[in-house]
């Protein structure tokens, strides 16, 4: 084995370009026998570890919709922040950027702005009492290298409209029902795209959506692209079901109707949603007309 190694080295070094081959051989032996850190120190190599870059949890652009006068919360969820990076909110108007906050510090002169942090990674900008002037672009910027930006477009819409209809689809402010019948009210909500707020029915101050004390109460709600429809059913109505019924969209808007449950009085009025007084007047008019015809026929 030693003889073979000697023959190999002899042929290797005494061949063509022997000096170059000898240098290559010695360098390879040195690299194999020297620790990597010592090699870096001797040849001046600086080894660095790449730091992880921050990134957003959501897409770089989002749209949100808020009602006029409500609290708006803009979210910026960032992962991978370090103690050397900050999160800022800015308002963009054309090519102009106005600084609103850095971290939890507010720099806007408008007192309706505030900032908050919700664990684990949500840097929020709050806007109290949204107005039409608040509509537009907002930027969440992270001071990494290079910086990253998340843009939010805020749409501010008018206060939604609410209207209560009867079982025939007619708008009402008063409704008469016969005792033992089923109260059916429909609340139509418009001018609010796919409302996320809770739609609530009340009888006086009592919430009916999950009422189990009376029995026979059901609420069915359909969310639509431009609003919502909610139906209230109360079976086997009695006089205790009379009173004010309110349909509300959270604390944003509400409308009411007055329901009367009667024990057999003026059934014609109850069937047509009228009042006892209007029915009596109708009967009196018919009686007078009949009397006039009798006199003239004679």
C-alpha positions in Angstrom: 0.0 0.0 0.0 2.9 2.4 0.9 4.6 1.5 -2.4 1.5 2.4 -4.4 1.1 5.7 -2.6 4.8 6.5 -3.2 4.5 5.7 -6.9 1.3 7.9 -7.2 3.0 10.9 -5.5 6.2 10.5 -7.5 4.2 10.5 -10.8 2.0 13.3 -9.6 4.7 15.7 -8.6 7.3 14.9 -11.3 4.8 15.2 -14.2 3.9 18.3 -16.2 3.1 21.4 -14.1 4.5 19.8 -11.0 4.7 23.0 -9.0 1.0 23.7 -9.6 0.0 20.2 -8.7 2.1 20.3 -5.5 0.4 23.5 -4.4 -3.1 22.1 -5.1 -2.2 18.9 -3.1 -1.0 20.9 -0.1 -4.0 23.2 -0.2 -6.4 20.2 -0.2 -4.6 18.7 2.8 -4.8 22.0 4.7 -8.5 22.5 4.0 -9.3 18.9 5.1 -7.4 19.3 8.4 -8.4 22.8 9.4 -11.6 23.8 11.2 -14.1 25.9 9.2 -14.0 28.8 11.7 -10.2 29.0 11.5 -10.3 29.1 7.7 -12.8 32.0 7.8 -10.6 33.9 10.2 -7.4 33.3 8.2 -8.8 34.2 4.8 -11.0 37.1 6.0 -14.4 35.6 5.3 -17.3 37.2 7.2 -20.2 34.8 7.7 -23.7 36.4 8.4 -27.1 34.8 9.2 -30.0 36.2 7.2 -32.7 37.6 9.5 -36.4 36.6 8.8 -38.4 39.2 7.1 -41.8 40.4 8.5 -44.9 39.4 6.5 -48.6 40.2 6.6 -51.1 37.5 7.6 -53.7 38.8 5.1 -53.5 40.0 1.4 -51.7 43.2 0.7 -55.0 45.0 -0.2 -58.4 44.8 1.5 -61.7 46.6 1.3 -63.9 47.2 4.3 -67.4 48.9 4.6 -68.6 50.9 7.6 -71.8 52.7 8.4 -71.9 56.5 8.8 -71.3 57.4 12.5 -70.0 54.1 13.7 -66.6 53.0 15.1 -64.2 51.7 12.4 -61.4 49.3 13.2 -58.7 48.8 10.6 -56.6 45.7 11.1 -52.9 45.1 10.3 -51.7 41.6 11.2 -47.9 41.3 11.0 -45.8 38.3 11.7 -42.0 38.2 12.2 -41.5 41.6 13.8 -38.3 42.4 15.7 -37.4 45.0 18.2 -35.9 47.1 15.4 -39.1 47.2 13.3 -42.1 49.4 13.8 -45.7 49.4 12.5 -47.2 52.7 11.3 -50.6 53.8 9.9 -50.8 56.5 7.3 -53.7 58.1 5.4 -53.2 58.4 1.7 -54.9 61.3 -0.3 -53.7 61.2 -3.9 -49.9 61.4 -3.7 -49.9 62.8 -0.2 -49.4 60.6 2.9 -50.4 61.8 6.4 -48.8 60.0 9.4 -51.5 58.8 11.8 -49.6 56.5 14.2 -46.3 54.8 14.9 -46.8 51.8 17.2 -49.2 52.9 19.8 -48.3 56.6 19.5 -50.9 58.8 17.7 -49.5 61.7 15.5 -52.8 62.7 13.9 -54.3 66.0 15.1 -57.8 64.5 14.7 -58.9 63.2 18.1 -61.1 60.5 16.6 -58.0 58.4 15.8 -56.6 55.9 18.3 -54.4 52.8 18.1 -54.5 49.5 19.8 -52.6 46.2 19.7 -54.4 42.8 20.0 -52.2 39.7 20.6 -50.6 38.0 18.9 -50.0 40.3 15.9 -52.9 42.7 15.2 -51.9 46.4 15.1 -55.2 48.3 14.9 -56.2 51.8 13.9 -59.6 53.0 15.3 -61.7 55.8 13.8 -64.6 57.0 16.0 -67.7 58.3 14.4 -66.9 57.6 10.7 -67.8 60.4 8.3 -67.9 60.5 4.5 -64.5 62.3 4.6 -63.0 59.2 6.2 -63.6 57.2 3.1 -60.4 56.3 1.2 -57.0 54.6 1.3 -55.1 53.8 4.5 -51.6 52.2 4.6 -50.1 50.0 7.3 -46.3 50.2 6.8 -43.6 48.0 8.4 -40.1 49.5 8.7 -38.3 46.4 7.5 -35.6 46.4 4.8 -37.2 46.6 2.3 -40.4 48.1 3.9 -43.7 46.3 3.4 -47.1 47.9 3.0 -50.6 46.7 3.5 -53.4 49.0 2.0 -57.0 49.2 3.3 -59.7 51.0 1.4 -62.5 52.2 3.7 -66.0 52.6 2.2 -68.4 54.7 4.4 -72.1 54.3 3.6 -75.2 56.0 4.8 -77.3 54.8 7.8 -79.4 51.8 6.6 -83.1 52.0 6.1 -85.5 49.8 8.1 -89.2 49.2 7.4 -91.7 46.9 8.9 -94.3 45.2 6.6 -97.3 43.0 7.3 -97.9 39.6 5.9 -99.1 41.1 2.7 -95.9 43.1 2.2 -97.5 46.4 3.0 -95.7 49.0 5.2 -97.5 49.5 8.5 -97.2 51.6 11.7 -100.3 50.0 13.4 -101.6 46.5 13.0 -104.7 44.8 14.4 -104.9 41.0 15.0 -107.7 38.8 16.3 -107.0 36.8 19.4 -105.8 33.3 18.6 -104.3 34.4 15.2 -100.6 34.5 14.2 -98.7 37.8 14.4 -96.5 38.0 11.3 -94.2 41.0 10.9 -91.4 41.4 8.3 -88.5 43.8 8.8 -86.8 44.9 5.5 -83.3 46.4 5.9 -81.7 48.2 2.9 -78.7 50.4 2.0 -76.3 48.1 3.9 -74.4 45.4 2.0 -74.5 42.0 3.7 -74.9 43.4 7.3 -72.8 41.7 9.9 -74.6 43.4 12.8 -77.2 41.4 14.8 -80.8 41.9 13.7 -83.0 42.0 16.8 -86.7 42.0 17.5 -88.1 43.4 20.8 -91.6 43.6 22.3 -91.3 46.6 24.5 -87.9 46.0 26.2 -88.1 42.2 25.9 -85.8 40.6 23.3 -87.7 38.0 21.3 -85.0 36.4 19.2 -84.2 33.7 21.7 -87.3 34.0 23.9 -88.5 30.6 25.3 -90.7 31.9 28.1 -93.9 32.4 26.1 -93.5 29.7 23.4 -94.7 30.0 19.8 -92.2 32.7 18.9 -89.8 32.3 15.9 -87.5 34.6 14.0 -86.2 33.8 10.5 -83.5 36.1 9.0 -82.1 36.1 5.4 -78.9 38.1 4.7 -79.0 39.6 1.2 -76.4 41.3 -1.0 -77.9 44.7 -0.4 -79.4 44.2 3.1 -81.5 41.7 5.0 -85.1 40.5 5.6 -86.1 39.3 9.1 -89.5 37.7 9.9 -91.2 37.5 13.3 -93.9 35.0 14.0 -96.0 34.8 17.2 -98.5 32.0 17.2 -101.8 32.1 19.1 -101.8 35.8 19.8 -103.5 37.1 22.9 -104.1 40.6 24.4 -100.8 40.4 26.3 -99.0 40.4 22.9 -100.3 43.9 22.2 -97.8 46.7 22.3 -94.8 48.2 20.6 -92.6 45.9 18.4 -89.1 47.1 17.3 -86.8 45.7 14.7 -83.2 47.0 15.1 -79.8 46.5 13.4 -77.5 46.4 16.4 -77.3 50.1 17.6 -77.2 51.5 14.1 -80.9 51.9 13.2 -84.3 50.8 14.3 -88.0 51.0 13.5 -91.2 50.1 15.3 -94.8 49.2 14.8 -97.8 49.2 17.3 -99.7 45.9 17.4 -103.2 45.5 18.8 -104.6 42.1 19.7 -108.4 42.3 20.1 -111.0 39.8 21.5 -113.5 39.6 18.6 -114.0 43.4 18.1 -114.3 44.8 14.6 -113.1 41.7 12.7 -113.2 43.6 9.4 -110.7 46.1 10.8 -108.4 43.4 12.0 -108.4 41.6 8.7 -107.5 44.7 6.7 -105.1 46.3 9.1 -107.5 49.3 9.7 -108.8 50.8 12.9 -112.2 50.3 14.7 -113.0 54.0 14.1 -112.5 53.8 10.4 -114.8 50.7 10.2 -117.6 52.5 12.2 -117.4 55.4 9.8 -117.6 53.1 6.9 -120.7 51.4 8.3 -122.3 54.8 9.0 -121.7 56.0 5.5 -123.3 52.9 4.1 -126.3 53.3 6.4 -126.8 56.9 5.3 -126.5 56.0 1.6 -129.1 53.2 2.1 -131.5 55.7 3.8 -131.0 58.2 1.0 -131.9 55.6 -1.6 -135.0 54.5 0.3 -136.3 58.1 0.6 -135.8 58.8 -3.1 -137.3 55.5 -4.3 -140.5 56.4 -2.4 
